[in-house]
Amino acid sequence: MKELMLGNDAVARGLYEAGCAVASSYPGTPSTEITEAAATYEEIYCEWAPNEKVAMEVALGASIGGKRSFCAMKHVGLNVAADPLFTASYTGVNAGMVIAVADDPGMHSSQNEQDSRHYAKAAKIPMLEPADSAECKAYAKLAYELSERFDTPVILRLSTRIAHSQSLVDREERVLPETRPYEKNIQKYVMMPGMAKKRHPVVEQRTRALTAYAERADINCEIMGDTKIGVITSGAAFQYAREALGDGASYLKLGMVHPLPEERIRSFAKKVDELYVIEELDDVIESHVKKLGIAVHGKDIFPLCGEISQNMVAEAFGKKVVSGKALEEEIPVRPPVMCAGCPHRGLFYTLSKNKVMVSGDIGCYTLGAQAPLSAVDTTICMGASISGLHGFNKARGTESEHKSVAVIGDSTFMHSGMTGLANVAYNGSNSTVIILDNSITGMTGHQQNPTTGYNIKGDPATKISLEKVCEAVGIRRVRVVDPYDLKACDAALKEELAAEEPSVIISRRPCALLKYVKHAPPFLVESDACRGCKSCMKIGCPAVSIKEGKAVIDQTQCVGCGLCKSLCAFDAIKEGGAVK
């Protein structure tokens, strides 16, 4: 039976059909839905791990234990998991192990635009890249076969467009392989130097064997059309090229993007008059082709940054560019903002008002950098807020310690903030850390984490206390505030900044979008009392606007948090919708 599936859903279906038994991941757009979908299959044990490193180690452990395993992450998550990745290349596997990595060309939801193909090459691990949902499922299944055949983890590379687009997929039955026996093998699995030295030649031999496979693999295929133009491509870029050029070009479509074939590329190049490589992000395939001594066009025509499109390909080859109908009206830009009632808003208003330097982190709360709050000074990577603040204060001294804070979410704190906080306590910087506890992993669409008390299936689980963790690493000053209470936030901030020791403020209120959160009635503005001072606009709430010089509250968005009311000096904002 054929079914329309997201690429991510199709990968999950492939895991199910291939007999995957254990899946561990950390949510990261655009990879999140793979594990969420896998969790709907009762036959697969699924979990959210605290971070990607843990997830990959869980998957490797399950593989060594004899069961097919899986982990998923976005491209920057692979940075976190790089340590086990490189060593897993040396150890190899027992049962098949598949790693899904979703790149984000165009940076739709990411802090950088790195190309994960470099990791496959550096770690010397095979990488497959599907071009639609059907291939997502098929390649996931193939990845397990290759993993067990060549004794290696296999990376399945997706991109935002492939992960979040839909195409038809055939549902097939699950085939459950027998559990592979575990045999103690110190030479294979204990990577101390003496053993690791012996494993490196094994990895190199494996790469040669995989290259030979790439030469004949069906997933690397020629689609011949007009031979004046030859295109080597993969993934989403293949779809763009095919749509723009059609039968007006010939294609070498690469389903395996590491290791790349050599003779197959040479053979294809001889069949066409002029050769092009169309690939998103870095010139990985192009560099390989040039290394073979073959003349080719690539990044001299197509950009290193951002996504490629059908029109971009068409324009490059002098083909008709299809454009939509332009509107006469100029549509205003709508940048992302924190939701109405977001529990982070009150805290960020407090930080902005007090003009402190804010070392930020990765999450919904990164939007605190946007006007009018403009409260975040830096955002680097998961957990960097705390470590970065420590370094900032060590560099600038005592005065800075009383004028700077770090902000980090509850999930991000569990991911990689705890070690930074331990460093603050151990190495003694008088730093103030604010944990924004909204009781969920919000940025990626509401996934559970170790502080919520529930697992990936929504079943009760151990709930880790943020307060006790902070105290356990050596922080003596730990306090909790309600971010809807601006006076309490202001007092807590001033007191902790004035303290002569490290401290943690936990700003605790559930995300306003959680289903179980009950909202107060929306507020309304008494127009006659409003002076048009715009104080209520300082919090940047999308429910509040100015019309004809007076404040107006959108009833469809307001959740009754009361922040705007607390800023109104003229008592023009009323509770419960009593005044219009």
C-alpha positions as a printed NumPy array, in Angstrom:
array([[  0.   ,   0.   ,   0.   ],
       [  1.343,   3.406,  -0.986],
       [  1.139,   6.284,   1.426],
       [  2.235,   9.91 ,   1.383],
       [  4.961,  10.289,   3.991],
       [  7.309,  12.952,   5.223],
       [ 10.909,  12.009,   4.65 ],
       [ 11.349,  11.735,   8.412],
       [  8.303,   9.456,   8.748],
       [  9.649,   7.325,   5.904],
       [ 12.986,   6.882,   7.682],
       [ 11.085,   5.72 ,  10.764],
       [  9.132,   3.281,   8.611],
       [ 12.427,   1.976,   7.247],
       [ 13.689,   1.445,  10.796],
       [ 10.564,  -0.518,  11.619],
       [ 10.709,  -2.691,   8.507],
       [ 14.436,  -3.342,   8.976],
       [ 13.9  ,  -4.665,  12.493],
       [ 15.475,  -1.799,  14.432],
       [ 15.127,  -2.53 ,  18.159],
       [ 16.623,   0.51 ,  19.93 ],
       [ 16.454,   4.203,  18.986],
       [ 17.955,   7.005,  21.046],
       [ 18.007,  10.639,  19.913],
       [ 18.037,  14.237,  20.998],
       [ 15.445,  16.439,  19.268],
       [ 16.825,  18.807,  16.67 ],
       [ 15.014,  20.337,  13.715],
       [ 14.803,  19.011,  11.028],
       [ 15.463,  15.498,  12.402],
       [ 13.052,  15.418,  15.351],
       [ 10.111,  13.67 ,  13.713],
       [ 12.121,  10.537,  12.871],
       [ 12.295,   9.402,  16.47 ],
       [  8.801,  10.69 ,  17.258],
       [  7.459,   8.554,  14.414],
       [  9.604,   5.573,  15.421],
       [  8.107,   5.782,  18.921],
       [  4.667,   4.994,  17.451],
       [  5.93 ,   1.485,  16.643],
       [  5.677,  -0.568,  19.819],
       [  8.338,  -2.953,  18.535],
       [ 11.032,  -0.242,  18.707],
       [ 12.316,   0.933,  22.069],
       [ 12.637,   4.719,  21.719],
       [ 13.97 ,   7.386,  24.047],
       [ 15.005,  10.995,  24.243],
       [ 18.59 ,  11.152,  25.458],
       [ 19.991,  14.192,  27.309],
       [ 22.231,  14.966,  24.306],
       [ 23.453,  13.567,  20.998],
       [ 26.655,  12.097,  22.425],
       [ 24.655,  10.015,  24.855],
       [ 22.24 ,   9.012,  22.091],
       [ 25.024,   7.733,  19.847],
       [ 26.662,   5.859,  22.714],
       [ 23.332,   4.206,  23.541],
       [ 22.93 ,   3.176,  19.9  ],
       [ 26.465,   1.803,  19.761],
       [ 25.928,  -0.133,  22.985],
       [ 22.731,  -1.659,  21.616],
       [ 24.539,  -2.598,  18.419],
       [ 27.343,  -4.298,  20.335],
       [ 24.618,  -6.045,  22.323],
       [ 23.341,  -7.637,  19.121],
       [ 20.302,  -5.529,  18.201],
       [ 19.883,  -3.164,  15.278],
       [ 20.031,   0.386,  16.589],
       [ 19.51 ,   3.988,  15.553],
       [ 20.17 ,   7.559,  16.616],
       [ 19.137,  10.844,  15.016],
       [ 20.28 ,  14.431,  15.273],
       [ 20.588,  17.637,  13.303],
       [ 23.896,  18.652,  11.777],
       [ 25.144,  20.622,  14.785],
       [ 24.16 ,  17.698,  16.989],
       [ 26.738,  15.61 ,  15.167],
       [ 29.369,  17.979,  16.567],
       [ 28.294,  16.91 ,  20.041],
       [ 28.388,  13.235,  19.05 ],
       [ 31.676,  13.466,  17.158],
       [ 33.676,  11.808,  19.95 ],
       [ 31.88 ,   8.436,  19.844],
       [ 31.412,   8.734,  16.066],
       [ 35.122,   8.658,  15.261],
       [ 35.843,   5.819,  17.64 ],
       [ 32.799,   3.817,  16.505],
       [ 34.403,   3.879,  13.074],
       [ 37.333,   1.969,  14.592],
       [ 35.335,  -0.456,  16.723],
       [ 32.788,  -1.195,  14.066],
       [ 29.483,  -2.779,  15.065],
       [ 27.87 ,  -6.073,  15.875],
       [ 24.274,  -5.612,  14.75 ],
       [ 23.585,  -2.791,  12.31 ],
       [ 23.814,   0.806,  13.513],
       [ 22.376,   3.744,  11.573],
       [ 22.947,   7.436,  12.341],
       [ 20.526,   9.92 ,  10.769],
       [ 21.879,  13.454,  10.385],
       [ 19.7  ,  16.246,   9.031],
       [ 21.519,  19.201,   7.498],
       [ 19.86 ,  22.59 ,   7.221],
       [ 20.872,  24.444,   4.021],
       [ 19.472,  27.937,   4.312],
       [ 19.635,  27.826,   8.123],
       [ 15.874,  27.696,   8.619],
       [ 16.363,  26.735,  12.269],
       [ 20.084,  26.56 ,  12.903],
       [ 23.016,  28.659,  14.038],
       [ 25.272,  27.53 ,  11.214],
       [ 25.165,  25.788,   7.841],
       [ 27.775,  23.077,   8.136],
       [ 27.924,  20.172,   5.701],
       [ 27.817,  16.771,   7.422],
       [ 29.467,  15.044,   4.487],
       [ 32.787,  16.217,   5.918],
       [ 32.137,  14.088,   9.   ],
       [ 31.614,  10.975,   6.905],
       [ 34.893,  11.589,   5.141],
       [ 36.793,  12.494,   8.308],
       [ 35.426,   9.578,  10.334],
       [ 35.702,   7.223,   7.333],
       [ 32.124,   6.083,   7.693],
       [ 29.798,   5.445,   4.717],
       [ 27.061,   7.98 ,   4.075],
       [ 23.857,   7.552,   2.077],
       [ 21.739,  10.472,   0.877],
       [ 18.124,   9.94 ,  -0.213],
       [ 16.373,  12.259,  -2.671],
       [ 12.732,  11.604,  -1.678],
       [ 10.628,   9.822,   0.933],
       [ 10.677,   6.476,  -0.865],
       [ 14.451,   6.558,  -0.825],
       [ 14.408,   7.617,   2.834],
       [ 12.742,   4.336,   3.689],
       [ 14.761,   2.241,   1.247],
       [ 18.096,   3.752,   2.244],
       [ 17.375,   3.297,   5.955],
       [ 16.906,  -0.418,   5.304],
       [ 19.944,  -0.58 ,   3.043],
       [ 22.017,   1.208,   5.686],
       [ 21.491,  -1.695,   8.089],
       [ 22.568,  -4.186,   5.45 ],
       [ 25.714,  -2.199,   4.696],
       [ 26.416,  -1.673,   8.385],
       [ 26.456,  -5.397,   9.062],
       [ 28.159,  -6.324,   5.797],
       [ 31.031,  -3.878,   6.226],
       [ 31.156,  -3.77 ,  10.047],
       [ 30.576,  -0.045,  10.365],
       [ 28.038,   2.53 ,  11.488],
       [ 26.295,   4.102,   8.492],
       [ 25.23 ,   7.742,   8.288],
       [ 21.959,   8.597,   6.571],
       [ 22.148,  12.236,   5.491],
       [ 18.95 ,  14.222,   5.109],
       [ 18.318,  17.889,   4.484],
       [ 15.451,  20.093,   5.591],
       [ 13.692,  19.734,   2.225],
       [ 13.938,  15.946,   2.158],
       [ 13.064,  15.56 ,   5.848],
       [  9.996,  17.79 ,   5.632],
       [  8.669,  17.076,   2.135],
       [  6.25 ,  14.312,   1.217],
       [  6.212,  11.66 ,  -1.475],
       [  4.717,   8.197,  -1.959],
       [  6.127,   5.305,   0.041],
       [  5.318,   1.597,  -0.126],
       [  4.553,   0.01 ,   3.255],
       [  6.135,  -3.401,   3.702],
       [  6.202,  -5.928,   6.514],
       [  8.697,  -5.837,   9.342],
       [ 11.501,  -8.338,   9.075],
       [ 13.093,  -8.976,  12.446],
       [ 16.631, -10.336,  12.241],
       [ 17.882, -12.705,  14.904],
       [ 19.709, -11.156,  17.828],
       [ 23.396, -11.382,  17.099],
       [ 25.357, -13.092,  19.856],
       [ 27.606, -10.894,  21.949],
       [ 31.151, -12.151,  22.183],
       [ 33.778, -10.484,  24.328],
       [ 36.389,  -9.043,  22.003],
       [ 38.886,  -6.737,  23.69 ],
       [ 40.867,  -6.223,  20.493],
       [ 37.777,  -4.897,  18.717],
       [ 35.944,  -2.909,  21.349],
       [ 38.56 ,  -1.608,  23.804],
       [ 40.115,   1.372,  22.047],
       [ 43.267,   1.909,  24.049],
       [ 46.216,   2.854,  21.839],
       [ 47.555,  -0.669,  21.349],
       [ 44.206,  -1.948,  20.081],
       [ 43.3  ,   1.203,  18.161],
       [ 46.508,   1.036,  16.131],
       [ 45.455,  -2.387,  14.882],
       [ 41.949,  -1.175,  14.011],
       [ 43.061,   1.737,  11.84 ],
       [ 44.274,  -0.473,   8.954],
       [ 40.939,  -2.309,   9.19 ],
       [ 39.134,   1.007,   8.655],
       [ 41.264,   1.812,   5.613],
       [ 40.622,  -1.61 ,   4.095],
       [ 36.908,  -1.129,   4.75 ],
       [ 36.963,   2.194,   2.903],
       [ 38.528,   0.489,  -0.111],
       [ 35.853,  -2.205,  -0.003],
       [ 33.106,   0.423,   0.287],
       [ 34.563,   2.346,  -2.648],
       [ 34.396,  -0.842,  -4.716],
       [ 30.767,  -1.226,  -3.629],
       [ 30.04 ,   2.393,  -4.666],
       [ 31.26 ,   1.571,  -8.175],
       [ 28.519,  -1.004,  -8.687],
       [ 25.805,   0.023,  -6.25 ],
       [ 22.352,   0.534,  -7.73 ],
       [ 21.849,   3.656,  -5.608],
       [ 24.51 ,   5.313,  -7.757],
       [ 22.814,   5.367, -11.132],
       [ 22.918,   7.049, -14.526],
       [ 19.811,   8.664, -15.999],
       [ 20.668,   9.459, -19.585],
       [ 19.122,  12.263, -21.588],
       [ 20.791,  14.894, -23.736],
       [ 24.532,  14.285, -23.454],
       [ 25.53 ,  17.889, -24.094],
       [ 25.111,  18.474, -20.364],
       [ 26.131,  15.956, -17.705],
       [ 25.147,  16.548, -14.073],
       [ 26.529,  14.759, -11.025],
       [ 24.258,  15.356,  -8.07 ],
       [ 22.546,  13.895,  -5.   ],
       [ 19.701,  14.418,  -2.549],
       [ 17.446,  17.448,  -2.906],
       [ 19.787,  18.966,  -5.513],
       [ 18.941,  16.052,  -7.834],
       [ 15.262,  16.96 ,  -7.643],
       [ 15.995,  20.597,  -8.46 ],
       [ 18.247,  19.683, -11.389],
       [ 15.805,  17.13 , -12.757],
       [ 12.879,  19.55 , -12.569],
       [ 14.799,  22.406, -14.191],
       [ 16.619,  20.47 , -16.923],
       [ 14.447,  17.382, -17.479],
       [ 15.643,  15.249, -20.383],
       [ 17.796,  18.134, -21.55 ],
       [ 20.662,  16.706, -19.492],
       [ 22.117,  13.391, -18.355],
       [ 22.564,  12.641, -14.67 ],
       [ 24.789,  10.614, -12.417],
       [ 22.649,  10.451,  -9.291],
       [ 24.682,   9.5  ,  -6.241],
       [ 22.845,   7.735,  -3.426],
       [ 26.131,   7.026,  -1.635],
       [ 27.986,  10.277,  -1.053],
       [ 30.873,   8.719,   0.868],
       [ 32.96 ,   7.043,  -0.26 ],
       [ 32.461,   8.329,  -3.779],
       [ 33.11 ,   6.119,  -6.821],
       [ 35.949,   6.888,  -9.185],
       [ 35.57 ,   4.742, -12.287],
       [ 31.853,   5.373, -12.414],
       [ 32.448,   9.115, -12.445],
       [ 35.163,   8.768, -15.109],
       [ 32.833,   6.665, -17.26 ],
       [ 29.961,   9.136, -16.951],
       [ 32.221,  12.101, -17.701],
       [ 33.262,  10.486, -20.992],
       [ 29.63 ,  10.203, -22.075],
       [ 28.837,  13.935, -21.853],
       [ 30.164,  17.044, -23.546],
       [ 30.335,  19.223, -20.44 ],
       [ 30.234,  18.133, -16.833],
       [ 28.587,  19.904, -13.906],
       [ 28.236,  19.142, -10.213],
       [ 25.102,  20.482,  -8.568],
       [ 25.296,  20.127,  -4.792],
       [ 24.171,  22.201,  -1.845],
       [ 26.656,  23.705,   0.578],
       [ 30.291,  22.652,   0.159],
       [ 32.068,  21.43 ,  -2.959],
       [ 32.498,  17.878,  -1.699],
       [ 31.597,  16.007,  -4.894],
       [ 33.177,  18.682,  -7.099],
       [ 36.503,  18.427,  -5.264],
       [ 36.458,  14.658,  -5.668],
       [ 35.839,  14.97 ,  -9.413],
       [ 38.628,  17.513,  -9.786],
       [ 40.947,  15.237,  -7.819],
       [ 40.327,  12.645, -10.522],
       [ 41.649,  15.146, -13.072],
       [ 38.266,  15.737, -14.708],
       [ 37.197,  19.211, -15.833],
       [ 33.962,  20.183, -14.142],
       [ 31.814,  23.202, -13.312],
       [ 30.343,  23.561,  -9.843],
       [ 30.816,  26.334,  -7.354],
       [ 31.926,  28.652, -10.134],
       [ 28.229,  28.699, -11.01 ],
       [ 26.345,  27.641,  -7.881],
       [ 26.666,  29.169,  -4.389],
       [ 28.422,  27.739,  -1.365],
       [ 25.775,  29.256,   0.884],
       [ 22.09 ,  28.473,   1.232],
       [ 19.746,  26.262,  -0.697],
       [ 19.728,  25.632,  -4.412],
       [ 16.391,  25.932,  -6.229],
       [ 14.858,  24.843,  -9.506],
       [ 14.948,  28.413, -10.749],
       [ 18.59 ,  28.8  ,  -9.782],
       [ 19.463,  25.743, -11.861],
       [ 17.278,  26.888, -14.758],
       [ 18.836,  30.338, -14.777],
       [ 22.373,  28.901, -14.717],
       [ 21.655,  26.926, -17.889],
       [ 19.701,  29.643, -19.682],
       [ 16.38 ,  27.862, -19.242],
       [ 13.001,  29.436, -18.581],
       [ 12.648,  30.654, -15.027],
       [  9.18 ,  30.126, -13.599],
       [  8.008,  32.865, -11.301],
       [  4.795,  33.383,  -9.42 ],
       [  2.497,  36.361,  -9.64 ],
       [  3.808,  39.354,  -7.744],
       [  1.483,  41.214,  -5.394],
       [  1.186,  44.932,  -5.815],
       [  1.034,  45.46 ,  -2.068],
       [  4.273,  45.438,  -0.118],
       [  3.994,  42.698,   2.5  ],
       [  5.617,  43.637,   5.81 ],
       [  8.356,  41.435,   7.198],
       [  7.189,  39.194,  10.043],
       [ 10.219,  38.101,  12.052],
       [  9.759,  35.28 ,  14.566],
       [  8.81 ,  36.391,  18.057],
       [  8.142,  34.74 ,  21.366],
       [  4.525,  33.643,  21.614],
       [  1.931,  35.62 ,  23.513],
       [  2.168,  34.533,  27.133],
       [  5.677,  33.086,  26.688],
       [  7.105,  32.628,  30.182],
       [ 10.509,  33.883,  29.021],
       [  9.221,  37.335,  28.118],
       [  9.002,  38.722,  31.656],
       [ 12.483,  37.554,  32.518],
       [ 13.981,  39.041,  29.355],
       [ 12.182,  42.33 ,  30.011],
       [ 13.799,  42.388,  33.442],
       [ 17.232,  41.72 ,  31.958],
       [ 16.782,  44.404,  29.328],
       [ 15.57 ,  46.958,  31.868],
       [ 18.597,  46.316,  34.062],
       [ 20.999,  46.579,  31.11 ],
       [ 22.982,  43.447,  31.931],
       [ 25.181,  41.543,  29.501],
       [ 23.362,  38.314,  28.631],
       [ 25.252,  35.224,  27.503],
       [ 22.546,  33.341,  25.592],
       [ 21.95 ,  29.782,  24.478],
       [ 20.035,  27.649,  21.97 ],
       [ 16.261,  27.51 ,  22.326],
       [ 13.051,  29.492,  21.913],
       [ 14.55 ,  32.025,  24.254],
       [ 17.157,  32.986,  21.661],
       [ 14.33 ,  35.189,  20.362],
       [ 15.055,  37.388,  23.378],
       [ 17.676,  38.963,  21.116],
       [ 14.907,  40.455,  18.954],
       [ 13.641,  44.009,  19.396],
       [ 12.148,  45.494,  21.465],
       [ 13.667,  43.336,  24.209],
       [ 17.112,  43.037,  22.557],
       [ 18.245,  41.297,  25.709],
       [ 20.679,  38.649,  24.418],
       [ 24.307,  39.496,  23.651],
       [ 25.696,  36.141,  22.46 ],
       [ 24.422,  32.757,  21.253],
       [ 27.01 ,  30.174,  20.232],
       [ 25.969,  26.575,  20.804],
       [ 24.209,  24.294,  23.279],
       [ 25.511,  25.008,  26.77 ],
       [ 27.858,  27.816,  25.739],
       [ 25.948,  30.421,  27.74 ],
       [ 27.304,  29.255,  31.089],
       [ 30.829,  28.395,  29.969],
       [ 30.986,  31.594,  27.931],
       [ 29.851,  33.723,  30.858],
       [ 32.523,  32.169,  33.061],
       [ 35.182,  33.044,  30.49 ],
       [ 33.746,  36.534,  30.006],
       [ 33.881,  37.214,  33.727],
       [ 37.355,  35.76 ,  34.136],
       [ 38.545,  38.057,  31.357],
       [ 36.847,  41.235,  32.577],
       [ 36.976,  40.815,  36.344],
       [ 34.847,  41.696,  39.328],
       [ 32.903,  44.565,  37.804],
       [ 31.627,  42.331,  35.013],
       [ 30.466,  39.674,  37.469],
       [ 27.842,  42.042,  38.836],
       [ 26.573,  43.113,  35.419],
       [ 26.274,  39.871,  33.447],
       [ 24.206,  36.681,  33.44 ],
       [ 23.823,  33.475,  31.458],
       [ 20.413,  32.225,  30.319],
       [ 19.748,  28.61 ,  29.397],
       [ 16.641,  26.437,  28.991],
       [ 15.809,  23.387,  31.101],
       [ 16.418,  20.936,  28.245],
       [ 19.586,  22.709,  27.132],
       [ 20.836,  22.719,  30.719],
       [ 20.459,  18.934,  30.846],
       [ 22.039,  18.658,  27.392],
       [ 25.264,  20.485,  28.112],
       [ 24.774,  23.148,  30.765],
       [ 25.561,  21.055,  33.841],
       [ 29.269,  20.778,  33.063],
       [ 29.502,  24.523,  32.486],
       [ 27.855,  25.163,  35.843],
       [ 30.223,  22.7  ,  37.509],
       [ 33.073,  24.666,  35.967],
       [ 31.679,  27.896,  37.402],
       [ 31.493,  26.356,  40.871],
       [ 34.829,  24.568,  40.685],
       [ 36.861,  27.409,  39.203],
       [ 35.151,  30.109,  41.169],
       [ 33.714,  32.836,  39.   ],
       [ 31.009,  34.884,  40.641],
       [ 28.56 ,  34.211,  37.807],
       [ 24.761,  34.373,  37.836],
       [ 23.024,  31.693,  35.76 ],
       [ 19.312,  31.832,  34.915],
       [ 17.65 ,  28.552,  33.949],
       [ 14.51 ,  29.222,  31.922],
       [ 12.384,  26.255,  32.949],
       [  9.319,  26.058,  30.716],
       [  8.788,  22.361,  31.539],
       [  9.382,  21.111,  27.985],
       [ 11.803,  21.118,  25.071],
       [  9.98 ,  23.927,  23.319],
       [ 12.029,  24.903,  20.285],
       [ 11.621,  21.581,  18.484],
       [  7.913,  21.186,  19.137],
       [  7.385,  20.022,  22.722],
       [  9.486,  16.95 ,  23.432],
       [  9.985,  15.613,  26.931],
       [ 13.329,  15.845,  28.692],
       [ 14.792,  14.562,  31.982],
       [ 13.279,  17.468,  33.959],
       [  9.653,  17.008,  32.836],
       [  8.824,  13.711,  34.545],
       [  7.696,  11.955,  31.339],
       [  9.393,   9.874,  28.643],
       [  9.045,   9.982,  24.846],
       [  5.762,   8.052,  24.999],
       [  4.322,  10.339,  27.66 ],
       [  4.647,   7.735,  30.4  ],
       [  5.812,   8.793,  33.894],
       [  9.593,   8.836,  34.251],
       [ 12.224,   9.996,  36.72 ],
       [ 12.017,  13.757,  37.091],
       [ 15.396,  15.342,  37.709],
       [ 15.33 ,  18.322,  40.06 ],
       [ 17.117,  21.345,  38.633],
       [ 17.511,  22.752,  42.147],
       [ 19.218,  19.617,  43.445],
       [ 21.503,  19.349,  40.412],
       [ 22.642,  22.944,  40.899],
       [ 23.249,  22.35 ,  44.575],
       [ 25.053,  19.079,  43.856],
       [ 27.662,  20.746,  41.638],
       [ 28.412,  23.278,  44.372],
       [ 26.019,  26.22 ,  43.9  ],
       [ 24.757,  27.342,  47.297],
       [ 22.49 ,  30.174,  46.121],
       [ 19.564,  28.651,  44.156],
       [ 16.157,  30.35 ,  43.974],
       [ 12.975,  30.01 ,  41.93 ],
       [ 10.913,  32.878,  40.488],
       [  7.728,  33.178,  38.457],
       [  8.584,  35.131,  35.272],
       [  5.061,  36.561,  35.193],
       [  5.921,  38.384,  38.45 ],
       [  8.086,  41.268,  37.235],
       [  8.743,  42.645,  40.737],
       [  9.974,  39.274,  41.976],
       [ 12.166,  38.848,  38.879],
       [ 13.696,  42.275,  39.341],
       [ 14.389,  41.685,  43.011],
       [ 15.917,  38.252,  42.399],
       [ 18.155,  39.548,  39.63 ],
       [ 19.435,  42.485,  41.667],
       [ 20.094,  40.341,  44.728],
       [ 21.943,  37.59 ,  42.889],
       [ 24.051,  40.018,  40.879],
       [ 25.023,  41.732,  44.121],
       [ 26.014,  38.448,  45.781],
       [ 29.691,  37.587,  46.114],
       [ 29.365,  33.957,  45.01 ],
       [ 27.938,  31.998,  42.077],
       [ 24.161,  31.743,  41.969],
       [ 21.32 ,  30.248,  39.966],
       [ 17.881,  31.698,  39.36 ],
       [ 15.312,  29.213,  38.036],
       [ 12.618,  31.057,  36.1  ],
       [  9.804,  28.496,  36.242],
       [  6.521,  28.548,  34.379],
       [  5.252,  26.057,  31.766],
       [  5.248,  26.967,  28.089],
       [  2.022,  28.787,  27.238],
       [  1.361,  26.379,  24.364],
       [  1.317,  23.208,  26.463],
       [ -2.07 ,  21.517,  26.317],
       [ -2.452,  21.198,  30.069],
       [ -1.808,  24.902,  30.743],
       [ -5.02 ,  26.749,  31.655],
       [ -5.002,  30.419,  30.684],
       [ -6.673,  33.353,  32.366],
       [ -9.24 ,  35.327,  30.351],
       [ -7.732,  37.784,  27.883],
       [ -7.095,  41.381,  28.96 ],
       [ -8.694,  44.396,  27.327],
       [ -7.7  ,  48.037,  27.113],
       [ -9.975,  50.761,  28.45 ],
       [ -9.474,  53.202,  25.61 ],
       [-10.405,  56.334,  27.555],
       [ -7.824,  55.555,  30.23 ],
       [ -5.033,  54.729,  27.776],
       [ -2.56 ,  57.587,  27.304],
       [ -0.736,  56.017,  24.375],
       [  2.537,  55.929,  26.309],
       [  3.448,  52.569,  24.743],
       [  4.893,  51.159,  27.96 ],
       [  2.946,  47.967,  27.276],
       [  4.8  ,  47.62 ,  23.963],
       [  8.163,  47.271,  25.717],
       [  7.588,  43.555,  26.358],
       [  7.238,  42.793,  22.653],
       [  4.07 ,  40.74 ,  23.026],
       [  2.451,  39.989,  19.629],
       [ -0.99 ,  40.336,  21.212],
       [ -0.392,  44.028,  22.   ],
       [ -0.396,  46.734,  19.331],
       [ -1.065,  50.437,  18.884],
       [ -3.984,  51.583,  16.743],
       [ -4.889,  55.238,  16.352],
       [ -2.57 ,  56.123,  19.214],
       [ -4.132,  53.7  ,  21.695],
       [ -3.065,  50.265,  22.904],
       [ -5.134,  47.314,  21.648],
       [ -4.986,  43.691,  22.825],
       [ -5.782,  40.909,  20.361],
       [ -8.285,  38.675,  22.124],
       [ -7.395,  35.675,  20.013],
       [ -3.769,  35.749,  21.17 ],
       [ -3.864,  37.062,  24.733],
       [ -3.503,  34.357,  27.395],
       [ -3.969,  36.653,  30.364],
       [ -0.384,  36.599,  31.627],
       [ -0.717,  40.156,  32.963],
       [  2.712,  41.472,  31.991],
       [  1.265,  44.35 ,  30.024],
       [ -1.009,  45.287,  32.918],
       [  1.93 ,  45.401,  35.307],
       [  3.602,  47.975,  33.03 ],
       [  0.574,  50.241,  32.638],
       [  0.879,  53.261,  34.932],
       [ -2.667,  54.436,  34.146],
       [ -4.599,  51.246,  34.99 ],
       [ -5.956,  51.163,  31.435],
       [ -5.57 ,  47.4  ,  31.04 ],
       [ -8.354,  45.419,  32.683],
       [ -8.659,  41.762,  33.615],
       [-11.134,  39.23 ,  32.383],
       [-12.421,  40.998,  29.331],
       [-14.739,  43.117,  31.412],
       [-14.137,  46.378,  29.551],
       [-14.162,  47.033,  25.794]])
